[in-house]
Amino acid sequence: MIKIDKNVLSEDLSPYLKQHKNNPVNWQRWSKHCLEFAKNNKKPILLSIGYASCHWCHVMAHESFEDKETAKIMNDLFVNIKVDREERPDLDFIFQSSFQLFNQTGGGWPLTMFLDENGVPFMGGTYFPKDSKHGLPSFKDVLKKVSDAYKDQRENIIKQKNLIIKNLDLKKNAVLNQELEPIIEMSLNNLDKSKGGYKGTPKFPTFNLYETLLYFYNKSRNKKYLEPVNILIKQLCSKGIYDHVEGGIARYTVDENWIIPHFEKMLYDNAQFILLLSKYCKIKPETYFKEKLEQTIEFLINNFKNNEGFFGSAFDADSEGVEGKYYVFSYDEIKKIENIETYYEIKPEGNWENKIILVEKEKPNQIIIKELLKIRSKRKKPFF
């Protein structure tokens, strides 16, 4: 008889799955074995998708997956499956698309999806807190309500299968068949004309959009396509999303001014940043932007390779269990660096949780960069 009564992630090769090997949750890998168990036992599936350097994945793990009371509810009510999005981008794509279909909004990580006993999604969310806050329900309440709904509406939920699959196919085909120019014109209306990126928060660089704008500018020489790129590039290269000490950018910022980053650094974000910036430098060959481009390339070459010479996927947002600890500075640490206030926005109270995220006023000299590196070199680097 098939049993699922223990956490099986201890021997997994995925760094993300290994992070959860000691959870009291009976985590399973995505496999035929656990899908058959769910079907045979008429039990819904809780699917959690994340990756090793994801800050909010860590938060949800510490709050809920390491909590014995929450784990007991999960184990009693669901078949619990962990997926590393970097290991299984195919599954991540399917379930992110499902989330977007259900919620009519963008997805994210951690992705928390509820599937019926056949592996078909019927609802989902992203991060849920342990206790209700910020307008979000507690994860334990969500678990109980979803389980109750599945027990009461099981047959109706299962009947939704064909409709969900049809809608996902329609969504995919609609995207593939759309004309590009109307989408770009609509996107221009939704951009933040003073700060760059889309209006509101959080702020993501959305590199593919800006590359497309450069394409249309090169094709038409219409400045309406170039000006949004000008704004974005200046913001990315001077504000807190960029690491002015070592190079490279974080995934996004939580504020609209590009100052307070979600500190993880992803290979794919930086690769896209390099591609966009290199194309931009052909149009605007300014030394400042070329130096940012060169610094970021050097950062990837020198810091993003493992011992075997392969590129890794990401640097964690946290170090020593603290978000951003490696990247931020205290006023006392840097106030004695000569002329630092000429080049960076420096205040005793800081600009984030009494710490300083570096924001450039003008490009500093190498002496200042070396002094900042000297301070940072005493810290433990984030997980890579």
BALOBA-1460 file (C-alpha; in Angstrom, 3 decimals):
// residues 384
<rec num="1" residu="m" x="0.000" y="0.000" z="0.000"/>
<rec num="2" residu="i" x="1.342" y="3.452" z="-0.988"/>
<rec num="3" residu="k" x="2.084" y="5.734" z="1.969"/>
<rec num="4" residu="i" x="2.921" y="9.420" z="2.199"/>
<rec num="5" residu="d" x="3.800" y="9.924" z="5.823"/>
<rec num="6" residu="k" x="7.215" y="11.603" z="5.841"/>
<rec num="7" residu="n" x="9.257" y="14.397" z="4.294"/>
<rec num="8" residu="v" x="11.250" y="12.932" z="1.371"/>
<rec num="9" residu="l" x="13.365" y="15.946" z="0.385"/>
<rec num="10" residu="s" x="16.529" y="15.080" z="2.323"/>
<rec num="11" residu="e" x="18.217" y="13.312" z="-0.601"/>
<rec num="12" residu="d" x="17.169" y="15.806" z="-3.266"/>
<rec num="13" residu="l" x="19.768" y="17.640" z="-5.344"/>
<rec num="14" residu="s" x="17.822" y="20.906" z="-5.553"/>
<rec num="15" residu="p" x="19.157" y="23.576" z="-3.123"/>
<rec num="16" residu="y" x="15.617" y="24.901" z="-2.703"/>
<rec num="17" residu="l" x="14.102" y="21.527" z="-1.855"/>
<rec num="18" residu="k" x="16.969" y="20.828" z="0.541"/>
<rec num="19" residu="q" x="16.065" y="23.979" z="2.450"/>
<rec num="20" residu="h" x="12.796" y="22.242" z="3.364"/>
<rec num="21" residu="k" x="14.140" y="18.809" z="4.250"/>
<rec num="22" residu="n" x="13.674" y="19.339" z="8.000"/>
<rec num="23" residu="n" x="10.185" y="20.825" z="7.830"/>
<rec num="24" residu="p" x="7.565" y="18.856" z="9.791"/>
<rec num="25" residu="v" x="5.482" y="18.951" z="6.591"/>
<rec num="26" residu="n" x="5.403" y="15.620" z="4.732"/>
<rec num="27" residu="w" x="6.775" y="17.221" z="1.563"/>
<rec num="28" residu="q" x="6.801" y="15.147" z="-1.601"/>
<rec num="29" residu="r" x="8.453" y="15.703" z="-4.967"/>
<rec num="30" residu="w" x="6.277" y="16.119" z="-8.052"/>
<rec num="31" residu="s" x="5.973" y="12.477" z="-9.105"/>
<rec num="32" residu="k" x="3.622" y="9.855" z="-10.469"/>
<rec num="33" residu="h" x="3.738" y="8.193" z="-7.057"/>
<rec num="34" residu="c" x="2.271" y="11.103" z="-5.084"/>
<rec num="35" residu="l" x="-0.228" y="12.029" z="-7.816"/>
<rec num="36" residu="e" x="-1.546" y="8.470" z="-7.774"/>
<rec num="37" residu="f" x="-1.756" y="8.609" z="-3.967"/>
<rec num="38" residu="a" x="-3.878" y="11.780" z="-4.142"/>
<rec num="39" residu="k" x="-6.186" y="10.236" z="-6.724"/>
<rec num="40" residu="n" x="-6.585" y="6.919" z="-4.909"/>
<rec num="41" residu="n" x="-7.300" y="8.680" z="-1.602"/>
<rec num="42" residu="k" x="-9.511" y="11.424" z="-3.081"/>
<rec num="43" residu="k" x="-7.287" y="13.990" z="-1.382"/>
<rec num="44" residu="p" x="-6.543" y="17.516" z="-2.669"/>
<rec num="45" residu="i" x="-2.966" y="18.606" z="-3.328"/>
<rec num="46" residu="l" x="-1.170" y="21.617" z="-1.899"/>
<rec num="47" residu="l" x="1.534" y="22.612" z="-4.380"/>
<rec num="48" residu="s" x="4.200" y="25.068" z="-3.222"/>
<rec num="49" residu="i" x="6.580" y="26.472" z="-5.860"/>
<rec num="50" residu="g" x="9.602" y="28.629" z="-5.060"/>
<rec num="51" residu="y" x="13.348" y="28.881" z="-5.443"/>
<rec num="52" residu="a" x="16.427" y="28.982" z="-3.226"/>
<rec num="53" residu="s" x="17.085" y="32.746" z="-3.196"/>
<rec num="54" residu="c" x="13.459" y="33.889" z="-2.803"/>
<rec num="55" residu="h" x="13.029" y="36.069" z="0.306"/>
<rec num="56" residu="w" x="9.269" y="35.594" z="0.719"/>
<rec num="57" residu="c" x="9.702" y="31.863" z="0.213"/>
<rec num="58" residu="h" x="12.001" y="31.945" z="3.252"/>
<rec num="59" residu="v" x="9.494" y="34.014" z="5.217"/>
<rec num="60" residu="m" x="6.614" y="31.629" z="4.544"/>
<rec num="61" residu="a" x="8.860" y="28.665" z="5.345"/>
<rec num="62" residu="h" x="9.878" y="30.099" z="8.727"/>
<rec num="63" residu="e" x="6.375" y="31.207" z="9.626"/>
<rec num="64" residu="s" x="4.353" y="28.228" z="8.440"/>
<rec num="65" residu="f" x="6.302" y="25.264" z="7.088"/>
<rec num="66" residu="e" x="8.525" y="25.071" z="10.182"/>
<rec num="67" residu="d" x="5.504" y="25.421" z="12.479"/>
<rec num="68" residu="k" x="4.303" y="22.067" z="13.826"/>
<rec num="69" residu="e" x="0.681" y="23.134" z="14.213"/>
<rec num="70" residu="t" x="0.473" y="24.389" z="10.626"/>
<rec num="71" residu="a" x="2.328" y="21.307" z="9.353"/>
<rec num="72" residu="k" x="-0.170" y="19.013" z="11.072"/>
<rec num="73" residu="i" x="-3.073" y="20.730" z="9.300"/>
<rec num="74" residu="m" x="-1.250" y="20.418" z="5.978"/>
<rec num="75" residu="n" x="-0.422" y="16.749" z="6.528"/>
<rec num="76" residu="d" x="-3.944" y="15.876" z="7.658"/>
<rec num="77" residu="l" x="-5.776" y="17.659" z="4.872"/>
<rec num="78" residu="f" x="-3.509" y="17.632" z="1.797"/>
<rec num="79" residu="v" x="-0.880" y="15.838" z="-0.208"/>
<rec num="80" residu="n" x="1.922" y="18.393" z="-0.002"/>
<rec num="81" residu="i" x="4.268" y="18.823" z="-2.969"/>
<rec num="82" residu="k" x="7.332" y="21.078" z="-3.207"/>
<rec num="83" residu="v" x="8.651" y="22.226" z="-6.610"/>
<rec num="84" residu="d" x="11.786" y="24.215" z="-7.426"/>
<rec num="85" residu="r" x="10.850" y="26.595" z="-10.244"/>
<rec num="86" residu="e" x="14.450" y="26.635" z="-11.466"/>
<rec num="87" residu="e" x="14.399" y="22.845" z="-11.744"/>
<rec num="88" residu="r" x="10.889" y="22.607" z="-13.240"/>
<rec num="89" residu="p" x="10.133" y="25.809" z="-15.198"/>
<rec num="90" residu="d" x="7.523" y="23.837" z="-17.148"/>
<rec num="91" residu="l" x="5.421" y="23.237" z="-14.043"/>
<rec num="92" residu="d" x="5.976" y="26.790" z="-12.847"/>
<rec num="93" residu="f" x="4.698" y="28.138" z="-16.179"/>
<rec num="94" residu="i" x="1.542" y="26.005" z="-16.052"/>
<rec num="95" residu="f" x="0.629" y="26.908" z="-12.493"/>
<rec num="96" residu="q" x="1.597" y="30.582" z="-12.747"/>
<rec num="97" residu="s" x="-0.726" y="30.751" z="-15.772"/>
<rec num="98" residu="s" x="-3.450" y="29.052" z="-13.723"/>
<rec num="99" residu="f" x="-2.977" y="31.536" z="-10.882"/>
<rec num="100" residu="q" x="-3.251" y="34.463" z="-13.306"/>
<rec num="101" residu="l" x="-6.387" y="32.962" z="-14.841"/>
<rec num="102" residu="f" x="-8.064" y="32.554" z="-11.429"/>
<rec num="103" residu="n" x="-6.993" y="35.884" z="-9.935"/>
<rec num="104" residu="q" x="-6.679" y="38.138" z="-12.999"/>
<rec num="105" residu="t" x="-3.369" y="39.438" z="-11.656"/>
<rec num="106" residu="g" x="0.330" y="38.705" z="-11.931"/>
<rec num="107" residu="g" x="1.766" y="35.729" z="-10.109"/>
<rec num="108" residu="g" x="4.893" y="35.429" z="-8.004"/>
<rec num="109" residu="w" x="6.745" y="33.292" z="-5.515"/>
<rec num="110" residu="p" x="6.135" y="31.509" z="-3.314"/>
<rec num="111" residu="l" x="3.280" y="30.214" z="-5.416"/>
<rec num="112" residu="t" x="0.684" y="28.343" z="-3.356"/>
<rec num="113" residu="m" x="-1.704" y="26.361" z="-5.533"/>
<rec num="114" residu="f" x="-4.477" y="23.982" z="-4.553"/>
<rec num="115" residu="l" x="-5.098" y="21.104" z="-6.969"/>
<rec num="116" residu="d" x="-7.840" y="18.532" z="-7.076"/>
<rec num="117" residu="e" x="-7.055" y="14.834" z="-6.670"/>
<rec num="118" residu="n" x="-6.290" y="14.649" z="-10.414"/>
<rec num="119" residu="g" x="-3.659" y="17.383" z="-10.255"/>
<rec num="120" residu="v" x="-5.873" y="20.093" z="-11.801"/>
<rec num="121" residu="p" x="-5.673" y="23.522" z="-10.089"/>
<rec num="122" residu="f" x="-8.857" y="25.032" z="-8.676"/>
<rec num="123" residu="m" x="-7.565" y="27.990" z="-6.624"/>
<rec num="124" residu="g" x="-4.341" y="29.561" z="-5.449"/>
<rec num="125" residu="g" x="-2.374" y="32.418" z="-3.974"/>
<rec num="126" residu="t" x="1.208" y="33.470" z="-3.366"/>
<rec num="127" residu="y" x="2.497" y="34.308" z="0.122"/>
<rec num="128" residu="f" x="0.150" y="33.693" z="3.035"/>
<rec num="129" residu="p" x="1.186" y="34.876" z="6.529"/>
<rec num="130" residu="k" x="0.978" y="32.619" z="9.544"/>
<rec num="131" residu="d" x="-1.419" y="35.069" z="11.185"/>
<rec num="132" residu="s" x="-3.829" y="37.384" z="9.377"/>
<rec num="133" residu="k" x="-2.210" y="40.742" z="8.522"/>
<rec num="134" residu="h" x="-1.881" y="43.321" z="5.741"/>
<rec num="135" residu="g" x="-5.316" y="42.303" z="4.489"/>
<rec num="136" residu="l" x="-4.176" y="38.703" z="3.965"/>
<rec num="137" residu="p" x="-5.874" y="35.750" z="5.688"/>
<rec num="138" residu="s" x="-3.832" y="33.450" z="7.880"/>
<rec num="139" residu="f" x="-2.443" y="30.386" z="6.130"/>
<rec num="140" residu="k" x="-4.068" y="28.040" z="8.623"/>
<rec num="141" residu="d" x="-7.488" y="29.562" z="7.934"/>
<rec num="142" residu="v" x="-6.905" y="29.257" z="4.191"/>
<rec num="143" residu="l" x="-5.961" y="25.587" z="4.551"/>
<rec num="144" residu="k" x="-9.095" y="24.759" z="6.532"/>
<rec num="145" residu="k" x="-11.450" y="26.705" z="4.256"/>
<rec num="146" residu="v" x="-10.014" y="25.186" z="1.089"/>
<rec num="147" residu="s" x="-10.271" y="21.699" z="2.578"/>
<rec num="148" residu="d" x="-13.879" y="22.297" z="3.646"/>
<rec num="149" residu="a" x="-14.740" y="23.656" z="0.204"/>
<rec num="150" residu="y" x="-13.201" y="20.625" z="-1.456"/>
<rec num="151" residu="k" x="-15.140" y="18.223" z="0.767"/>
<rec num="152" residu="d" x="-18.421" y="20.061" z="0.139"/>
<rec num="153" residu="q" x="-17.929" y="20.779" z="-3.578"/>
<rec num="154" residu="r" x="-15.599" y="17.969" z="-4.644"/>
<rec num="155" residu="e" x="-17.604" y="16.788" z="-7.651"/>
<rec num="156" residu="n" x="-18.211" y="20.311" z="-8.932"/>
<rec num="157" residu="i" x="-14.526" y="21.211" z="-8.533"/>
<rec num="158" residu="i" x="-13.439" y="18.131" z="-10.460"/>
<rec num="159" residu="k" x="-15.963" y="18.928" z="-13.220"/>
<rec num="160" residu="q" x="-14.175" y="22.260" z="-13.815"/>
<rec num="161" residu="k" x="-11.221" y="20.433" z="-15.368"/>
<rec num="162" residu="n" x="-12.209" y="20.829" z="-19.016"/>
<rec num="163" residu="l" x="-13.215" y="24.482" z="-18.559"/>
<rec num="164" residu="i" x="-9.899" y="25.356" z="-16.886"/>
<rec num="165" residu="i" x="-7.848" y="23.608" z="-19.579"/>
<rec num="166" residu="k" x="-9.899" y="25.297" z="-22.317"/>
<rec num="167" residu="n" x="-9.407" y="28.754" z="-20.772"/>
<rec num="168" residu="l" x="-5.666" y="28.212" z="-20.393"/>
<rec num="169" residu="d" x="-5.451" y="27.233" z="-24.073"/>
<rec num="170" residu="l" x="-7.525" y="30.285" z="-25.069"/>
<rec num="171" residu="k" x="-5.303" y="32.558" z="-23.017"/>
<rec num="172" residu="k" x="-2.148" y="31.123" z="-24.584"/>
<rec num="173" residu="n" x="-3.505" y="31.423" z="-28.126"/>
<rec num="174" residu="a" x="-4.793" y="34.953" z="-27.485"/>
<rec num="175" residu="v" x="-1.338" y="36.070" z="-26.425"/>
<rec num="176" residu="l" x="0.365" y="34.406" z="-29.378"/>
<rec num="177" residu="n" x="-2.042" y="35.903" z="-31.914"/>
<rec num="178" residu="q" x="-2.016" y="39.519" z="-30.715"/>
<rec num="179" residu="e" x="-0.541" y="42.300" z="-32.845"/>
<rec num="180" residu="l" x="2.457" y="43.898" z="-31.158"/>
<rec num="181" residu="e" x="1.995" y="47.606" z="-31.959"/>
<rec num="182" residu="p" x="-1.384" y="48.080" z="-30.172"/>
<rec num="183" residu="i" x="0.063" y="46.391" z="-27.089"/>
<rec num="184" residu="i" x="3.062" y="48.743" z="-27.100"/>
<rec num="185" residu="e" x="0.830" y="51.804" z="-27.483"/>
<rec num="186" residu="m" x="-1.317" y="50.625" z="-24.577"/>
<rec num="187" residu="s" x="1.818" y="49.939" z="-22.493"/>
<rec num="188" residu="l" x="3.094" y="53.482" z="-23.106"/>
<rec num="189" residu="n" x="-0.074" y="54.850" z="-21.504"/>
<rec num="190" residu="n" x="0.486" y="52.746" z="-18.388"/>
<rec num="191" residu="l" x="4.136" y="53.708" z="-17.830"/>
<rec num="192" residu="d" x="5.296" y="56.020" z="-15.057"/>
<rec num="193" residu="k" x="6.457" y="59.009" z="-17.090"/>
<rec num="194" residu="s" x="8.622" y="60.500" z="-14.345"/>
<rec num="195" residu="k" x="10.092" y="57.451" z="-12.607"/>
<rec num="196" residu="g" x="10.015" y="54.765" z="-15.293"/>
<rec num="197" residu="g" x="8.519" y="51.307" z="-15.184"/>
<rec num="198" residu="y" x="4.815" y="50.732" z="-14.781"/>
<rec num="199" residu="k" x="2.873" y="53.015" z="-12.459"/>
<rec num="200" residu="g" x="2.629" y="52.077" z="-8.797"/>
<rec num="201" residu="t" x="4.501" y="49.510" z="-6.741"/>
<rec num="202" residu="p" x="6.343" y="47.204" z="-6.733"/>
<rec num="203" residu="k" x="8.639" y="48.319" z="-9.552"/>
<rec num="204" residu="f" x="9.925" y="45.694" z="-11.991"/>
<rec num="205" residu="p" x="12.244" y="46.635" z="-14.892"/>
<rec num="206" residu="t" x="10.203" y="44.557" z="-17.434"/>
<rec num="207" residu="f" x="13.186" y="44.399" z="-19.786"/>
<rec num="208" residu="n" x="11.318" y="42.754" z="-22.656"/>
<rec num="209" residu="l" x="9.007" y="45.775" z="-22.935"/>
<rec num="210" residu="y" x="11.905" y="48.240" z="-23.051"/>
<rec num="211" residu="e" x="13.797" y="46.172" z="-25.596"/>
<rec num="212" residu="t" x="10.679" y="46.274" z="-27.736"/>
<rec num="213" residu="l" x="10.519" y="50.056" z="-27.326"/>
<rec num="214" residu="l" x="14.115" y="50.291" z="-28.555"/>
<rec num="215" residu="y" x="13.172" y="48.115" z="-31.515"/>
<rec num="216" residu="f" x="10.352" y="50.499" z="-32.452"/>
<rec num="217" residu="y" x="12.616" y="53.520" z="-31.939"/>
<rec num="218" residu="n" x="15.291" y="52.076" z="-34.219"/>
<rec num="219" residu="k" x="12.592" y="51.327" z="-36.768"/>
<rec num="220" residu="s" x="10.816" y="54.695" z="-36.682"/>
<rec num="221" residu="r" x="13.168" y="57.146" z="-34.906"/>
<rec num="222" residu="n" x="10.103" y="58.316" z="-33.009"/>
<rec num="223" residu="k" x="11.291" y="59.704" z="-29.652"/>
<rec num="224" residu="k" x="8.129" y="58.601" z="-27.877"/>
<rec num="225" residu="y" x="9.618" y="55.097" z="-27.880"/>
<rec num="226" residu="l" x="13.066" y="56.193" z="-26.680"/>
<rec num="227" residu="e" x="12.105" y="58.557" z="-23.862"/>
<rec num="228" residu="p" x="10.683" y="55.825" z="-21.548"/>
<rec num="229" residu="v" x="13.936" y="53.885" z="-22.019"/>
<rec num="230" residu="n" x="15.974" y="56.987" z="-21.132"/>
<rec num="231" residu="i" x="14.026" y="57.350" z="-17.899"/>
<rec num="232" residu="l" x="14.263" y="53.676" z="-16.932"/>
<rec num="233" residu="i" x="18.001" y="53.330" z="-17.638"/>
<rec num="234" residu="k" x="18.833" y="56.409" z="-15.548"/>
<rec num="235" residu="q" x="16.784" y="55.071" z="-12.653"/>
<rec num="236" residu="l" x="18.243" y="51.563" z="-12.804"/>
<rec num="237" residu="c" x="21.835" y="52.795" z="-12.968"/>
<rec num="238" residu="s" x="21.641" y="55.394" z="-10.187"/>
<rec num="239" residu="k" x="19.124" y="54.170" z="-7.611"/>
<rec num="240" residu="g" x="19.067" y="51.471" z="-4.956"/>
<rec num="241" residu="i" x="18.057" y="48.648" z="-7.289"/>
<rec num="242" residu="y" x="21.636" y="48.772" z="-8.607"/>
<rec num="243" residu="d" x="24.536" y="47.542" z="-6.472"/>
<rec num="244" residu="h" x="26.935" y="50.481" z="-6.756"/>
<rec num="245" residu="v" x="29.707" y="48.632" z="-4.938"/>
<rec num="246" residu="e" x="29.961" y="45.377" z="-6.920"/>
<rec num="247" residu="g" x="27.579" y="45.826" z="-9.838"/>
<rec num="248" residu="g" x="24.395" y="44.097" z="-10.930"/>
<rec num="249" residu="i" x="20.764" y="44.751" z="-10.120"/>
<rec num="250" residu="a" x="18.201" y="43.277" z="-7.755"/>
<rec num="251" residu="r" x="14.956" y="41.771" z="-9.054"/>
<rec num="252" residu="y" x="12.700" y="44.719" z="-8.232"/>
<rec num="253" residu="t" x="12.022" y="47.465" z="-5.695"/>
<rec num="254" residu="v" x="9.166" y="47.603" z="-3.237"/>
<rec num="255" residu="d" x="8.888" y="51.404" z="-3.586"/>
<rec num="256" residu="e" x="8.080" y="53.528" z="-6.648"/>
<rec num="257" residu="n" x="11.413" y="55.376" z="-6.583"/>
<rec num="258" residu="w" x="13.624" y="52.330" z="-7.327"/>
<rec num="259" residu="i" x="15.409" y="52.765" z="-3.982"/>
<rec num="260" residu="i" x="14.413" y="49.839" z="-1.749"/>
<rec num="261" residu="p" x="15.167" y="46.594" z="-3.562"/>
<rec num="262" residu="h" x="14.086" y="43.059" z="-2.986"/>
<rec num="263" residu="f" x="17.768" y="42.258" z="-2.579"/>
<rec num="264" residu="e" x="18.099" y="38.949" z="-4.409"/>
<rec num="265" residu="k" x="20.116" y="39.063" z="-7.627"/>
<rec num="266" residu="m" x="19.006" y="36.783" z="-10.439"/>
<rec num="267" residu="l" x="21.180" y="35.704" z="-13.366"/>
<rec num="268" residu="y" x="18.353" y="36.142" z="-15.880"/>
<rec num="269" residu="d" x="17.538" y="39.684" z="-14.662"/>
<rec num="270" residu="n" x="21.158" y="40.761" z="-14.942"/>
<rec num="271" residu="a" x="21.558" y="39.102" z="-18.336"/>
<rec num="272" residu="q" x="18.523" y="41.038" z="-19.602"/>
<rec num="273" residu="f" x="19.848" y="44.228" z="-18.007"/>
<rec num="274" residu="i" x="23.157" y="43.764" z="-19.836"/>
<rec num="275" residu="l" x="21.354" y="43.144" z="-23.127"/>
<rec num="276" residu="l" x="19.131" y="46.232" z="-22.787"/>
<rec num="277" residu="l" x="21.971" y="48.456" z="-21.583"/>
<rec num="278" residu="s" x="24.292" y="47.343" z="-24.387"/>
<rec num="279" residu="k" x="21.608" y="48.197" z="-26.989"/>
<rec num="280" residu="y" x="20.975" y="51.511" z="-25.274"/>
<rec num="281" residu="c" x="24.695" y="52.376" z="-25.260"/>
<rec num="282" residu="k" x="24.724" y="52.062" z="-29.038"/>
<rec num="283" residu="i" x="22.164" y="54.859" z="-29.162"/>
<rec num="284" residu="k" x="23.486" y="56.853" z="-26.183"/>
<rec num="285" residu="p" x="27.227" y="56.105" z="-25.921"/>
<rec num="286" residu="e" x="27.755" y="57.900" z="-22.621"/>
<rec num="287" residu="t" x="30.676" y="56.873" z="-20.399"/>
<rec num="288" residu="y" x="28.504" y="56.611" z="-17.280"/>
<rec num="289" residu="f" x="26.248" y="53.942" z="-18.774"/>
<rec num="290" residu="k" x="29.147" y="52.090" z="-20.396"/>
<rec num="291" residu="e" x="30.844" y="51.835" z="-16.991"/>
<rec num="292" residu="k" x="27.686" y="50.421" z="-15.421"/>
<rec num="293" residu="l" x="27.507" y="47.899" z="-18.250"/>
<rec num="294" residu="e" x="31.142" y="46.877" z="-17.787"/>
<rec num="295" residu="q" x="30.780" y="46.657" z="-14.003"/>
<rec num="296" residu="t" x="27.754" y="44.383" z="-14.284"/>
<rec num="297" residu="i" x="29.466" y="42.100" z="-16.815"/>
<rec num="298" residu="e" x="32.503" y="41.851" z="-14.534"/>
<rec num="299" residu="f" x="30.235" y="41.113" z="-11.585"/>
<rec num="300" residu="l" x="28.625" y="38.171" z="-13.389"/>
<rec num="301" residu="i" x="31.961" y="36.798" z="-14.601"/>
<rec num="302" residu="n" x="33.666" y="37.128" z="-11.223"/>
<rec num="303" residu="n" x="30.824" y="36.315" z="-8.840"/>
<rec num="304" residu="f" x="28.145" y="34.307" z="-10.620"/>
<rec num="305" residu="k" x="30.204" y="31.218" z="-11.417"/>
<rec num="306" residu="n" x="30.481" y="28.126" z="-9.248"/>
<rec num="307" residu="n" x="33.590" y="26.029" z="-8.630"/>
<rec num="308" residu="e" x="33.009" y="24.092" z="-11.866"/>
<rec num="309" residu="g" x="32.894" y="27.303" z="-13.915"/>
<rec num="310" residu="f" x="29.138" y="27.221" z="-14.558"/>
<rec num="311" residu="f" x="26.909" y="30.216" z="-14.002"/>
<rec num="312" residu="g" x="24.639" y="29.954" z="-10.989"/>
<rec num="313" residu="s" x="21.050" y="31.165" z="-11.014"/>
<rec num="314" residu="a" x="20.828" y="33.597" z="-8.106"/>
<rec num="315" residu="f" x="22.185" y="35.229" z="-4.979"/>
<rec num="316" residu="d" x="19.870" y="35.125" z="-1.983"/>
<rec num="317" residu="a" x="18.235" y="38.290" z="-0.654"/>
<rec num="318" residu="d" x="19.209" y="37.292" z="2.893"/>
<rec num="319" residu="s" x="22.476" y="36.637" z="4.661"/>
<rec num="320" residu="e" x="22.722" y="35.334" z="8.214"/>
<rec num="321" residu="g" x="18.928" y="35.273" z="8.217"/>
<rec num="322" residu="v" x="18.577" y="39.028" z="7.628"/>
<rec num="323" residu="e" x="17.224" y="40.565" z="4.427"/>
<rec num="324" residu="g" x="19.716" y="42.844" z="2.695"/>
<rec num="325" residu="k" x="22.355" y="42.604" z="5.438"/>
<rec num="326" residu="y" x="25.198" y="42.135" z="2.950"/>
<rec num="327" residu="y" x="24.238" y="45.163" z="0.836"/>
<rec num="328" residu="v" x="23.234" y="47.969" z="3.224"/>
<rec num="329" residu="f" x="25.397" y="50.198" z="5.409"/>
<rec num="330" residu="s" x="25.013" y="52.029" z="8.687"/>
<rec num="331" residu="y" x="25.787" y="55.731" z="8.808"/>
<rec num="332" residu="d" x="28.575" y="55.129" z="11.343"/>
<rec num="333" residu="e" x="30.242" y="52.621" z="8.988"/>
<rec num="334" residu="i" x="30.627" y="55.029" z="6.091"/>
<rec num="335" residu="k" x="30.486" y="58.576" z="7.457"/>
<rec num="336" residu="k" x="34.298" y="58.791" z="7.689"/>
<rec num="337" residu="i" x="34.845" y="57.952" z="4.012"/>
<rec num="338" residu="e" x="36.107" y="61.191" z="2.540"/>
<rec num="339" residu="n" x="33.594" y="63.109" z="0.389"/>
<rec num="340" residu="i" x="31.113" y="60.227" z="0.358"/>
<rec num="341" residu="e" x="28.176" y="62.635" z="0.774"/>
<rec num="342" residu="t" x="29.192" y="64.268" z="-2.504"/>
<rec num="343" residu="y" x="28.475" y="61.063" z="-4.389"/>
<rec num="344" residu="y" x="25.714" y="59.297" z="-2.424"/>
<rec num="345" residu="e" x="22.538" y="60.344" z="-0.632"/>
<rec num="346" residu="i" x="23.677" y="59.817" z="2.955"/>
<rec num="347" residu="k" x="21.597" y="60.608" z="6.051"/>
<rec num="348" residu="p" x="22.203" y="59.560" z="9.690"/>
<rec num="349" residu="e" x="18.706" y="58.040" z="9.867"/>
<rec num="350" residu="g" x="19.241" y="56.095" z="6.649"/>
<rec num="351" residu="n" x="16.637" y="55.480" z="3.952"/>
<rec num="352" residu="w" x="15.517" y="51.971" z="4.941"/>
<rec num="353" residu="e" x="15.064" y="50.606" z="8.470"/>
<rec num="354" residu="n" x="17.755" y="52.976" z="9.831"/>
<rec num="355" residu="k" x="20.227" y="51.636" z="7.262"/>
<rec num="356" residu="i" x="21.568" y="53.166" z="4.056"/>
<rec num="357" residu="i" x="20.844" y="51.777" z="0.621"/>
<rec num="358" residu="l" x="23.256" y="53.549" z="-1.687"/>
<rec num="359" residu="v" x="21.710" y="55.992" z="-4.153"/>
<rec num="360" residu="e" x="24.071" y="57.878" z="-6.449"/>
<rec num="361" residu="k" x="24.113" y="61.634" z="-6.816"/>
<rec num="362" residu="e" x="27.111" y="61.443" z="-9.142"/>
<rec num="363" residu="k" x="29.586" y="58.736" z="-10.113"/>
<rec num="364" residu="p" x="32.107" y="58.151" z="-7.287"/>
<rec num="365" residu="n" x="35.817" y="57.563" z="-7.717"/>
<rec num="366" residu="q" x="37.447" y="54.168" z="-7.238"/>
<rec num="367" residu="i" x="38.870" y="55.121" z="-3.830"/>
<rec num="368" residu="i" x="35.359" y="55.384" z="-2.392"/>
<rec num="369" residu="i" x="34.299" y="52.108" z="-4.043"/>
<rec num="370" residu="k" x="37.332" y="50.358" z="-2.520"/>
<rec num="371" residu="e" x="36.480" y="51.702" z="0.942"/>
<rec num="372" residu="l" x="32.907" y="50.437" z="0.639"/>
<rec num="373" residu="l" x="34.170" y="47.064" z="-0.604"/>
<rec num="374" residu="k" x="36.502" y="46.851" z="2.377"/>
<rec num="375" residu="i" x="33.532" y="47.232" z="4.745"/>
<rec num="376" residu="r" x="31.440" y="44.722" z="2.828"/>
<rec num="377" residu="s" x="34.233" y="42.138" z="2.583"/>
<rec num="378" residu="k" x="33.969" y="41.528" z="6.350"/>
<rec num="379" residu="r" x="30.416" y="40.231" z="5.930"/>
<rec num="380" residu="k" x="29.104" y="36.818" z="5.064"/>
<rec num="381" residu="k" x="27.942" y="36.659" z="1.435"/>
<rec num="382" residu="p" x="24.361" y="35.632" z="0.648"/>
<rec num="383" residu="f" x="23.652" y="32.043" z="-0.364"/>
<rec num="384" residu="f" x="24.543" y="31.355" z="-4.004"/>
